[in-house]
Amino acid sequence: MSNLRQLAQSLGLSITTVSRALDGYSDVSAKTRQRVVDAAARAGYQPNASARRLRRRRAELVAVTLPAAPGHIGPPHFLDILSACAEQLALSGLNLVIAPVPRGQSELEMCRRFVSGQRVDAMLLVRTKRRDERVELLQSCGIPFVTHGRTESAQPHAFLDGDGFSGFRDATERFIADGHTLIGHIAGPQEFSFAHHRRLGWEDALNRFKLTSELIVEGDPTEHGGYAAAKALMSATIKPTAILCATDEMAVGALRALREVPDGNLVSIVGHDDLPMSAFTDPPLSTMRMNGEDIGVRIATLLLRAINGEAPELLQEIHPLEFLPRASHHRSQQLAVNDADTYE
């Protein structure tokens, strides 16, 4: 069958009805849509892709902006997530476009360029801030979007996030159960939602057990940031015997710093993200990761539902964190005996 008109005539339907059925519009009944799809498959009919885009006014693109530095695009763990997300979107005829944002350039302005003229059908935002101008822009433009991470926006929006508060609270309590009383935190910048929730979880556990929450240093969420923060913590009068890091990258830097200070090899350390390199550090890094099925697939599913017009408040997922114990959170029993005396 060579064209849409012949397919419509064979079904006794109008060209408009057949076209909208093939394009998945909800104003065509499910029974009719299935009848049209089945007939098109039997006839070997393939819609013209360019005409379909024009009819639907769809770009068939989903864009995600990632911060970039020379030789480095975005936080490493996002790349695996985006790969799975792209594969899932492709099954629905959508392409995921990754747009690196060079250091010093505005991610907000890049978002503006994507949404102007309806160049994309939806956007994915990563590493959200507590108050995120990108979210405010997309809400004002009415562009479907999903964020990896929450914000403090008064208007609901679609997101997928890990339960950083509970995960870092539980990891801190794990340290406490091991006998630690001096538990430090290498925090990410507090304008970022992920860093803020993780810090609050650490503080909550310390407050429950009436332990000090003064052993904290904030830094860039990179190896260098973790290195500098660990150096600062270990140069203070009161030194932590355990350190909870906001990211694995920061934890890798902290491990390097701990090797350069006296008794640093006795300090327990835990990160977050389960980067592949975390299993090969010295010692192997204990860490956390978001639990559940493939996160990239879940994000793609939320994006497709947002594109189809579902309400944002129905597209919000918070996944628990899974703790992955490795050697870096162990320490000598003698240190447990000395913790309280050091604090006093």
N, C-alpha and C positions, 0 to 999 in steps of 0.2 A: 504494500500500500504506500503510495508515494507522498500523500499530503494529508493535512489535517481535515480538509473538506471531505475527502473520501472516507476517512475514518468516521467523521460525524454522520455522513449519509448512511453508512453501514449500520450504525447504532440507532438511527432515527432520532438523533439529538442535534441541537444547534452547535455551530462551531464554537460559540462562546462557552457553552456548557462543557464541551469536551476539553477546550483549552484550560478552563479553570479547574476542571477535574484533574488534568495532568499536572497542573501547577500546585495542586494540593490545597486549594482555597476551601475554607470551612463552610462557605455558603452552598456548596454542592454536597448532597447527602453522601454518607460513607458508602452506602450500597451502590450509588451511581458512580462514585469515584472508583470503586473497585471494579465495576463492570467496564469502565473506560480503560483502566490500566490493564486489565486482563486482555481486552480486545486489542489494544496497542501492542502488547507483547506477542500475541498470536500473529499479528500482521507484520511484525518487525518494524513498527513505526518508531522513529526517533525524532523527537521535537528539535527544531532548529535552535541551537543554544543562544545565538545572538538575538533572535526574535523573542525567545523566552525571557531573556534578561530585560529587553525593552518592555514587554508586556507587564512583567512583574516589577519593573523599575528596581531590580536588584543587581548589585555589583557582584554577588556571589563571593564576597571577600569578608573575612573577619581579620581585623588588625590587632596586633599587640605591640606596644612600644617597650623596649628594654633599655635600661641605662647601659652605656658602653664606655670602655676605656681602651687605650691602645692595646690591641691583641686580646681583648677580653670583652665578651658580650654578656651582660646581665649576670645575676647570681647563678652559679652552675646548676643547681638542682632544678631551676625552672626549665632548662633545655630539655630534660627528659620528659617533664610534664607536658611541654608544648609539643613534643614529638607525638605523644599519644593523643593529645587533643587534636592535632592536625589530621591524624589518620581517621579519627572518629568523625570529624567535620566533613572530610572528603567523601564519606559514605553518603552524605546528604547533599553533595554537590557544592560544598563550600571550601574555599581555600584559605588557610591561615597564613597571613603575611606578618613576618617578624621585622620590625623596624628598629634598628639600633639607634639610640639617642646618644650622640657623642657628648663627652664631658663638656660642660659649659653651655650646651644648647638646651632649650626649653622643651621638656616632654609635653607640657600643656599646649604649646604652639603646634607641635607635631600632631597632637590629637585634634586640634582645630582643623588642620589641613585634611585629615582623613575624613572628618564628618562633613566638611563643606562640600556641597554639591552631591551629597549622598554617595561618596566614593566607596563606602563600606556598608555592609548590612548590620554589623555589630562590632563591638570592641571588647577586648579583654584587657583589664588593668591588673598589673602585679605590683607587689611591694607598696601597698596602699599606706597613705598617711592618715592620721586621726582626722584631720580636716584636709580633704583632698580636693584640690581645684579641678582635677580631671573629672571626678565624679560629678561635681556641680555643673561642669560644662556639658557633659553628656545628658544629665537630667534635664537641663534647660533646653537642649536640642531635641530631646525625645528619641535619642539613638539607643537601641537595645545594647546592654553591656552587662558583663559579669566581672566582679573583682575577685582576685585571689587575696583574701584578707578583708577584714571589716573596716568600716570607718565610723565616725561619730556623726554622720549626716542625719539631720532631722527627718529627711525624706527617705523611706526604705528603698533599698536597691538590692539587686541579686548579688550574692557572694558565696564563695566557698572558703572555709578557713579551718585551721586546726585549733584545738582548744589549748592554746598556749598557757592560759592561766592555770588550768588544772594540771597540765603536764609539768610545768615548772614548780608548782606547789608540791606535787607528788615527788618529783626528783629531789627537792630540798628536804622533804620529810624522809626520803631514803637515806640521804646523807646524815640526818639527825639520828635515825635508827642505827646507823653504823657508828655513832658516838661522836660525830662532829658537832662542835658548838660555834666554830668560827667559819661561817660559810659565806664566801664572797660571790659577787655577781659581776661578770663582764657584760654590760648592757649595750644594746644597740641604741642608736639615736632615738630619743623618746617621741619625736614627731611621727615615727613609724608605728603603725598599729601593732605589728607583730612584736616589736621590742617592748612596747608599753604593757601589753597583756602578759608577756613573759616576766617582766620585772614585778608586776603586781602579784603574780603567783608565788614568786620567790619571797617577796615581802610578807605575804599572807602566812606562809608556813613559819617564817621566823617569828612573826608576831604571836602566833598561836603558842609557840614554845618559849616566848619571852627571850628571844635571842637577838643580838644586835643586827641591824640592817644597814649599818654604816659602811660595811666593806663592799663598796660598789664603785666601779669606774665605768664611765660611758665612753664608747669609742666607735670608729667606723666599723661596719660589719664586714671586715676583711681580715686577712691574716695579719697585716701590719697593725690594724686597730686592736686586735686581740693581744698581739705581742706587747704593744705599748701599755695597754691596760693592765696586763699581768705584771709587767715591770713595776707599775705604779702601786698595785696592790701589795706586792712583795717588798716594796721599799718602805712601807708604813711601819709604825711602831708595833701595831697589832696586825699580825699576818694571818690570812685565811689558811685553814688546813684542807679546805675543799672549795672549788670554784665551779659555778654554774655559768656557762657561756651562752649568749643569745643565739649564736650560730656555730656550725662546725668550723667555718673558716676562721672565726675568732678563736675557737678552741685550738686549732692547729697552731696559730700564732702564739697562743698562751703556752702550749706545750714547749715550744722553742724557748720562750722566755724562762720557763721553770727550770730548764736544763742549765741555765746560766746563773742561777742563784743558789745559795746554800740551802740544803734540804728541799729544794724544789721537786726532787723526785719523789718526795713523800706526800705531795699535795694531790688530792683526788680532783678529777676534772670530768665534766660532762658537757656535751654540746647539743646541738639540734640541727637536723636536716638529713642525717644519714647519707652524707656525700660518699661516693665510692672510695675516696682517699682516706676516709675516717677509719676504715678497717686496716689500713696499712701504715698508720702513724706509729710512733714509738713512745709510749705503749699504744696499742690499738685503742681508739677513742670510743668510750661509751657515749651514746647519743640517743636522740628521740626522732621519731618520724610520724607523720600523719597516718592514722590507721584507716582501713577500709579498702574498697576496690580502687582500681587505678584512678588516681586523682585527675589525670588528663582527660580520661573518658568522662568522669563526672562533670568537669568544667565544660566539655563540649556539649553534654546533655543539657546543662543549664543554659548555655548560649542558644541552643536550638529552641528551647522552650521560651526564652526571652524574645527571640526573633518572631516566634509564633504568637506573641502578645500576652503571655501569662503575666499575672501580677507579680511585681518584684518581691513582695512579702512572702510569696509561695516558693521563691527560688533562693532560699537561704539555708546553707548547710554548714554545721560545725562538727568536725570530726575529732574523735579522741586521739591522743598521742600514744604511741607504743614506745616503751623504753627498751633499748637494746644494750644490755650490759656487756662491756668488754673490760679490758684490764685497767683502763685509766681511772675507774672510780674506786679501785681498791687501794688500801694503804696499810702500813704496819699497825699492829695492835698496840705497840708502845705509844704511838701518837694519840690514840684514844684516851690513854691514861693522862697524858699531858695537856689535853685541850683546855680543860677547865682552869688549871693552874695558870696557863698562859693568859687567859682572858682576865683572870683576877689580878 
